[in-house]
């Protein structure tokens, strides 16, 4: 038996004893050291996630140590320190064959079907999803690989390069990590917006060239452009609030690109003339692929992420419910809240 963190109903988190996952021939069993609470986990916590519904063992951010190998596993050994890219495709469709597992029609992830989430004492996962951590990388740094890969993928979708001016709308962990990825790609101007001063202070500590609190400021897009004396090449949308796409379009130069990272609920409306007449682009962004995960590991190892800023809380397993409430309510200056095992 093992302890596992369940979202058993909307706004209800409990720790239960469950059976250890059965190990398939192509799987490894990881003793979980650290699991992270992600914004998409909060959508499940609130009963709003489009496909991960309570009751479910929650979590998809993980670092830990391999303690058991399936008989067909060849690339890992007992004791390896690892993280996981938590998605599996069918392996045979054109998207999978092209390395775009995130677009597979039959893609699955932890918390779906019979696959346990990562917020448990042990986690079983196919060998192809597992990545070794460098010896220099801590388990806490390792648990950031998955959310940082989201930012890396978004930067690739935005085609961000040297000298670009980038706006990041939303200073939660994903927004901050996307900003870090943009800087690593060569962006020299990075503006981050939010309604929470502490989150914007985090953005400044992580190297944002400009920050802007947009709370109760209907003219904030004008203020943002004034801060950089112009418009932006790319806007990364990491906050799924109503009207955010129109706001992003107003920030963008002619021919610029918007990348949507946030999880949206309901419809987003925008003025099509603001898109078409100036040849702007809106690009969708869905998780990541293997190359993004590898790059995220390399960049974290190289010091591209200020983990002291991103990681604000470390909680014991029994405190997981407190952590979910904290992240949902933005309490106590919370950004990335970790659950330790």
N, C-alpha and C positions, 0 to 999 in steps of 0.2 A: 504494500500500500504506500501511497505518497500523498502529501498535501498539495492541493490545487486551488487556485483562486477562481471562483465562479462569479460571473454576472448572472444571477439566477432570475432576475426580473429587472425592469427599469428602475434605476437608482438603488439597486440592492446588490451588494457584493458580500460574498461569504467564502470562507475557507473550508473545504471539505476534504475528507479522505477518499481517495479513489484508487482503483486498481492501476498498477503500473501499465503503461502502454505495451502491447505486444509488439515485439521487434520482428520486422520482415527481413528477408535475406539481404535486401539492398539498403538497409537502414542502419543508422548508428543511434545509440542511446546516449544522450547528453545529460550529465548532472548539471542542472541550471545553477549558476552562481548569481547572476543578475538578470532581471527582466525589466523592461521599461514600460511605462504607461504612455501610450500614443494618443494623439488627438482622435484617430479613428476608433480607438478603444472607448473613448468618451462617447462617441456616437452610439456605440453598442450599449454602453452604460445608460444612456438616455432613451434607448429603444428606437433610435433613428437610423441605424446603419442599414444600408439597402439590402445586405445579404447576410451579415453576421448578427444573428438574433439570439437573445437570451432564451433559455439557459445555456450557457456556454463557458467552457474554460477559456478565459480571455488571454490575450497577449500574443505578440508576434515579434517583439524585440528581445534578443537573447544573447547571452554569452555564457560559456560553461566549459566543461571538460568531458571528453568522451570516456564512458565507463563500460560500454559494451558494443560489440561489433556484430552486425549481421554476417552470415557466412559468405555472402557474395561481395562484401566490402573490401576494396583493395587499396584505397588512397589514404586511409587514416589508420592510426594505431591508438591503443588505449593510452589515456593521459594527454592526448592532444588538446590544446586550448583552442576553442573554435567559436565562431558565430555562424549565423544561418541567414540565407536569403529565403524568406518564408513564402515561397510560391512554387508550385509544380504545374507544368503544363502536360498535355497529353503525350508530347514527344514526337508525334507523327504529322501534325498539321503543318501547313506552310509557315505559319508564324513561329512555331517551335523550331522547325528546321532552319529558320532564318535567324534564330537566336532571340526572338521576341516573345518569350514565354508570357510576358505580361499581357499580350494580346490574344492568347489562346482562348478559344471559346469554352474549353473545358478546364480552364485554370482553376486550381484549388489552393487553399491557404489554411493555416492553423485556425481552428475554430469552426471549420466547415466540414460537414460530413462526419466521419469518425476521427478526424485528425484533431488531437488535443491542441489547445493553445499552449503558449510557451510559459505562462505564469504558473508553473508547477515545479516540484522538486526534480522531475525528470521529463525529458522531451525526446520523442523519437521522430526522426526525420530522414528522408532519403539522402544517400551519400552525395548526390549531385548538388544538393542545396547547401552543403557545408563548406566553410572556408576557415583555414587555419589563421590564427592570430599571430602576428609577429611576436617574438619573445619580449620585445620592449613594450608591448601594448598591454595595458591592464584590462581586467574584465569590464570595468566601468567604461573605458574607452571602446571596448569591443561591442558593447550593447548599443553604442551610437552608430555603428556601421549601417544598420538598416535604415534609420531615418535620414542619415547623411546621404545614403544612396538615392533617396527620393530627391534631395536637392541637387545631386550630381546629374541625375537624369533630367531634371527640369532645366538645368543650365545647358545641357546638350540639346534639348528640344528648343531652347531659346537661341541656340547658336551664339552664345555669348563668347566674346573674345577680347583681345588686348585693347584697352582704352574705352570699352563700352561704358555707357551710363545706364545703370540698372536701378529700378525701383522695386522694392519688395514690400508688398502690402500685407502686413500681419507679422508680428514679432513673437509668435510662439516658437517652439523648438524647430518646426519645419521651416518657417520663414527665416529664422536665424541661421540654420544650417544651409539653406539655399543661398543666403547671402554669403556665407563662408565659401561655398562652392563657386559662386560668381567671382569672388575676389581671387580664388585660386586659378580661375580660368583667364584672368587678366582684367576684369572690370576695375576701373580706377575711380569711378564715382558710384557709390552705393547709398541710396536713400532708403530708409526703413520707416514704415508708418505703423502706428498702433494707437490704442486708446489708453494704454497703461504705461505710466512713466517708468516703472521698474523694468518692464520688458525692453523699452527703448534704451534704458541705461545699459542693459545687457548687450544690445546691438552696438552701442558705442564701444563697449569693452572688447567686442569681437571685431572691431575695425570698420564699422560703418562710417562713411565720410559725412553723412547727414542723417538726422532722425527728425521725425515730426509727429507730434501728438495731434490726432485729427478729431478728438472728442469735441463735440459741440462746435465744430468749425465747418460750416457748409462751403467755405471757400478754400478748403485745404488743398485741392488740386492746384489752384493758382499759387498758393504758398509753396507747394512742393517744387513747381517749375521755377519760381523765383529763387529758391535756395540754390539751384544749379545753373541759373541763368539760361534756361533752355528747356528742351524736352528730353525724354528718355529713349534709348535704343530698344530696351526690353523692359517689360513689366512682369514680374513674377507675382501671381495672385495666390497668397497663402491665407486668405480669410474669405470664407464663403458667404459674405453678407449681401443682402439685396442691393442692387445698384452698383456693385463693385466693378463690373465689366465696363460700364459706361465711364466710371471714374478712371479706370485703367486706360481706356481709349483716349481720354482727354489728356493724359500724361504723355502719350506716345508720340514720337516724331512720325512724319510721313514714312511709310514703308517699314515701320517698327513692328515688333512682335510681342504679343501677350501670351504667357504660358499659365494655364490654369492648374494649380497644384491642389488647392483646397477641396474638401469634400462639400459639395453643394447640396442643398435640399430645396426642392421646388424649382420653379423656373427663374431664369435670369433674363431680363429684357435689356436691350440696348438700342441706340439709334444706329441703324444700319448705314446711314450716310457717313457717320464718323469712322466707319470701317472701310467702306467701299471707295469713297471718293479720294481717300488718301492712301489707298493700297496697304492698309494695315492688316495684320494677321492675328488670329486667335488660335492657339494651338493647345490641344488637350495633352494631358500628362498623366500617365497611369503607372504608378509604382516605379519600376526599375528593371534592368536586366543584368546579366552576369558581369558585363564589363563595368557597369556602374558600381556594383558591389566591390569589385576588385579595386577600382579607382578610389572608392570611399576608404577602404582599408589603407591604401598607400598614402592618401592625403592626411588621414588622421595620424598615421605613423610619422608623417613629416611635419606635424604640428600645425596643420591648417585649421584645426578646430580648437577653440578655447573651451575645453571641457569643464573648467572651473566655473564658467559662466552658465553653460547649458544645464549642467547637473546641479540642481538646487536642493534636492531632498533624497535621502536614502532611508527606506522604511523596511521593517521586518515583515515577513509574510503576513502575520496577523494584523498588520496595520494597512493592508492593501485597500480596504474600504475607505479609510481616511485619505489615502493617496488619491483615489478616484474623485472623492468629493473636493479635495484640494485643487486638483487640476481643473475640474469642471467649474468651480467657483473662483478660480484664480486667486486662491488664498495664500497668504504667507510668502508672497513673491515667488510662487512656484513656476518653473519652466519644465524641465525634464525631471520627473519623479521616478526613482528606481525602487523596485521591490527586490530585496535580497533573500537568498535561500541558503 
